Amino acid sequence: MFILELSFGAEPDRLAARPAHRERLQALHQEGRLAMAGPLSDDSGALLIFDVPDAEALAAVIAEDPYYRTPGVTIVSQREWSPIVR
């Protein structure tokens, strides 16, 4: 699994791109490639937990979604995670 942490800026492009991004997240969840995702309570960023086999698979998911390249969206960290309880 991988945790992706995002930081959000005030650029209006981010909000315009968000509906399509959320549709992609729903599809990834239905496919079993996204365990959880959501914004931080102050909307300064978000956390996403992907259930993909490796960093290359995560890179492909990120590349498929233009939201991650939208002004106002910054990938702060990408870390592999090994949960002991699921």
ZALUMSE-74688 format. One line per 10 residues: number of its first residue (from 0); their letters; for each residue x, y, z of N, C-alpha, C, O. Coordinates in steps of 0.1 Angstrom, whole numbers. Layout:
REM ZALUMSE-74688
NUM	A	X Y Z X Y Z X Y Z X Y Z ~ ...
REM end
This chain:
REM ZALUMSE-74688
0	MFILELSFGA	8 -12 0 0 0 0 9 12 0 21 12 4 ~ 3 23 -4 10 36 -5 1 47 0 -11 48 -3 ~ 8 56 8 1 68 12 6 80 4 18 82 3 ~ -4 88 -1 0 100 -9 -6 111 -1 -18 112 2 ~ 3 121 2 -1 133 9 -1 145 0 9 147 -7 ~ -12 152 -1 -13 164 -10 -14 176 -1 -19 176 10 ~ -9 187 -7 -11 201 -1 -19 209 -11 -16 208 -23 ~ -28 217 -6 -36 225 -15 -33 240 -14 -31 245 -3 ~ -33 247 -25 -32 261 -25 -45 267 -29 -55 260 -30 ~ -45 281 -30 -58 288 -32 -62 289 -47 -72 296 -50
10	EPDRLAARPA	-54 284 -56 -57 285 -70 -70 280 -74 -74 268 -70 ~ -78 287 -82 -92 283 -85 -92 270 -95 -102 263 -95 ~ -81 268 -102 -80 256 -110 -82 243 -103 -88 234 -108 ~ -78 243 -90 -79 231 -82 -94 227 -80 -98 216 -82 ~ -102 237 -76 -116 234 -74 -123 231 -87 -133 222 -86 ~ -119 236 -98 -126 233 -111 -122 219 -115 -131 212 -121 ~ -111 214 -111 -106 200 -115 -111 190 -105 -110 178 -108 ~ -116 194 -94 -119 184 -83 -130 174 -87 -129 162 -83 ~ -141 178 -93 -152 168 -96 -147 157 -104 -150 145 -101 ~ -139 159 -115 -134 148 -123 -125 139 -115 -125 127 -117
20	HRERLQALHQ	-117 146 -107 -107 138 -98 -115 129 -89 -111 117 -87 ~ -126 134 -83 -133 126 -73 -140 114 -81 -142 103 -75 ~ -144 116 -93 -150 105 -101 -139 94 -103 -142 82 -102 ~ -127 99 -106 -116 89 -108 -114 81 -95 -111 69 -95 ~ -114 88 -84 -112 82 -71 -123 71 -68 -119 60 -63 ~ -135 74 -71 -146 65 -69 -143 52 -78 -145 41 -73 ~ -139 54 -90 -136 43 -99 -124 34 -94 -125 22 -94 ~ -114 41 -89 -103 34 -83 -107 26 -71 -102 15 -68 ~ -116 32 -63 -121 25 -51 -129 12 -55 -127 2 -49 ~ -137 14 -65 -145 2 -69 -136 -9 -75 -139 -20 -74
30	EGRLAMAGPL	-125 -5 -81 -115 -15 -87 -107 -21 -76 -100 -30 -79 ~ -107 -15 -64 -99 -21 -53 -85 -15 -52 -77 -20 -45 ~ -82 -4 -60 -69 2 -60 -68 14 -51 -57 19 -49 ~ -79 18 -45 -79 29 -36 -86 25 -23 -98 22 -24 ~ -80 25 -12 -86 21 1 -94 32 7 -105 30 11 ~ -88 44 8 -94 55 14 -88 68 8 -77 68 3 ~ -96 79 8 -91 92 4 -100 103 9 -112 101 11 ~ -94 114 12 -102 125 17 -94 137 21 -82 136 24 ~ -101 149 21 -94 161 24 -92 162 39 -99 156 47 ~ -82 169 43 -80 173 57 -91 182 61 -97 189 53
40	SDDSGALLIF	-94 182 74 -106 190 79 -105 205 76 -115 212 75 ~ -93 210 75 -91 224 72 -89 227 57 -87 238 52 ~ -91 217 48 -89 217 34 -76 222 29 -74 228 18 ~ -66 220 37 -52 224 34 -45 213 26 -34 216 20 ~ -51 202 25 -45 191 17 -54 178 19 -66 179 23 ~ -48 167 15 -56 154 15 -46 143 17 -34 144 15 ~ -52 132 22 -45 119 23 -52 109 14 -64 108 14 ~ -44 101 7 -50 90 -1 -42 77 2 -30 78 2 ~ -49 66 3 -43 54 6 -46 44 -6 -57 40 -8 ~ -35 41 -13 -37 33 -25 -33 18 -22 -23 16 -15
50	DVPDAEALAA	-40 9 -27 -37 -5 -26 -32 -10 -39 -40 -16 -47 ~ -20 -7 -42 -14 -11 -55 -1 -19 -52 5 -17 -41 ~ 4 -27 -61 15 -36 -58 29 -29 -57 37 -35 -49 ~ 31 -18 -63 44 -12 -63 44 3 -67 33 8 -71 ~ 55 9 -66 56 23 -69 53 26 -83 48 37 -86 ~ 56 17 -92 53 19 -106 38 20 -109 34 28 -117 ~ 31 11 -102 16 11 -103 10 24 -98 1 29 -104 ~ 16 29 -87 11 42 -81 15 53 -91 6 62 -93 ~ 26 53 -97 30 63 -107 21 63 -118 17 74 -124 ~ 16 51 -123 6 51 -134 -7 57 -130 -13 64 -138
60	VIAEDPYYRT	-11 54 -118 -24 60 -113 -23 75 -113 -32 82 -117 ~ -12 80 -107 -10 95 -107 -9 101 -121 -15 111 -123 ~ -3 94 -130 -1 99 -144 -15 100 -151 -17 108 -160 ~ -24 91 -147 -37 90 -154 -46 101 -150 -56 104 -156 ~ -43 108 -139 -52 118 -133 -46 132 -134 -36 135 -126 ~ -51 141 -143 -45 154 -144 -46 163 -131 -39 173 -130 ~ -54 159 -122 -56 167 -110 -42 169 -102 -40 179 -97 ~ -34 158 -103 -21 159 -95 -11 169 -102 -1 172 -95 ~ -14 174 -114 -6 184 -120 -13 197 -121 -8 206 -128 ~ -24 198 -115 -32 211 -115 -26 221 -106 -22 218 -95
70	PGVTIVSQRE	-25 234 -110 -20 244 -101 -29 244 -88 -41 244 -89 ~ -22 245 -77 -28 245 -64 -28 231 -58 -33 230 -46 ~ -23 221 -65 -22 207 -59 -7 203 -59 -1 203 -70 ~ -2 200 -48 12 196 -47 13 183 -40 7 181 -29 ~ 20 173 -45 23 161 -39 34 163 -29 45 166 -33 ~ 31 162 -16 40 165 -5 49 153 -2 61 154 -1 ~ 42 141 -2 50 129 0 42 117 -6 30 117 -7 ~ 50 107 -8 46 94 -14 53 84 -6 66 83 -8 ~ 47 76 2 54 66 10 47 52 10 35 51 10 ~ 56 42 10 50 29 10 46 26 25 53 31 34
80	WSPIVR	36 19 27 30 16 40 27 2 41 21 -4 32 ~ 30 -4 53 27 -18 55 18 -19 68 23 -21 79 ~ 5 -18 66 -4 -19 77 -4 -33 83 -3 -43 76 ~ -6 -33 96 -7 -46 103 -21 -50 106 -24 -61 109 ~ -30 -40 105 -44 -43 107 -52 -37 95 -49 -25 91 ~ -60 -45 89 -68 -40 77 -82 -44 79 -90 -41 70
REM end
